[in-house]
């Protein structure tokens, strides 16, 4: 299974892109411990291009309140490709 985890941030704001998405990293680590056949990628840029190239089986999106609109955009795009999305 290929899982894509998206950190829906505003990459133009330095404060949002300085720190790594530890929550997504912890989630990826736990999933890898419990599922041997899972491939996980974590991204925060070029979301549409990565989705088209990576072709994930599911997409998880993480966002804070001020970036909720970005999370919705990612979700709508994934749903248009019939890719399950969880937030």
C-alpha positions in Angstrom: 0.0 0.0 0.0 1.2 3.5 -0.9 0.3 6.2 1.5 0.9 9.9 1.0 0.9 12.2 4.0 0.4 15.9 3.2 1.4 18.7 5.6 -1.0 21.4 4.3 1.0 24.5 5.1 1.6 27.9 3.5 5.1 27.4 2.2 5.5 31.2 1.6 5.5 31.8 5.3 8.9 30.8 6.8 7.5 30.1 10.3 5.3 27.3 8.8 8.0 25.6 6.9 10.9 25.8 9.4 9.9 22.9 11.6 9.4 19.4 10.3 5.9 17.8 10.6 6.7 15.6 13.6 3.1 14.4 14.0 3.1 13.0 10.5 6.5 11.5 11.1 5.3 9.8 14.3 2.3 8.4 12.4 4.5 7.1 9.6 6.8 5.4 12.0 3.9 3.7 13.9 2.3 2.5 10.7 5.6 1.1 9.4 6.0 -0.8 12.7 2.6 -2.4 12.4 2.3 -2.9 8.6 5.3 -4.4 6.7 3.9 -3.8 3.2 3.3 0.0 3.5 5.2 2.7 1.6 4.8 6.2 3.1 5.8 9.6 1.7 5.5 12.9 3.6 5.2 16.1 1.6 4.3 19.8 1.9 5.1 21.2 -1.6 4.0 20.4 -5.1 1.1 18.4 -3.9 -0.7 17.8 -7.2 2.5 16.9 -9.0 3.6 14.4 -6.3 0.1 12.8 -6.2 0.2 12.3 -10.0 3.7 10.9 -9.9 3.4 8.8 -6.7 -0.2 7.5 -7.3 -1.0 6.8 -3.7 -3.7 4.4 -2.5 -4.7 6.9 0.2 -3.9 10.4 1.2 -3.8 11.8 4.8 -3.9 15.5 5.3 -2.7 17.4 8.3 -3.5 21.1 8.8 -3.9 23.8 11.4 -6.9 26.2 11.4 -5.3 29.0 9.2 -4.5 26.4 6.5 -7.8 24.6 6.5 -8.6 25.9 3.0 -5.4 24.3 1.7 -6.4 20.9 3.3 -9.8 21.2 1.6 -8.2 21.8 -1.8 -6.0 18.8 -1.4 -9.0 16.7 -0.4 -11.1 17.8 -3.3 -8.2 17.1 -5.7 -7.7 13.6 -4.3 -11.4 12.9 -4.4 -11.5 13.9 -8.1 -9.0 11.2 -8.7 -11.0 8.7 -6.6 -8.2 8.5 -3.9 -9.5 8.1 -0.4 -8.6 11.0 1.9 -8.5 11.3 5.7 -7.8 14.4 7.7 
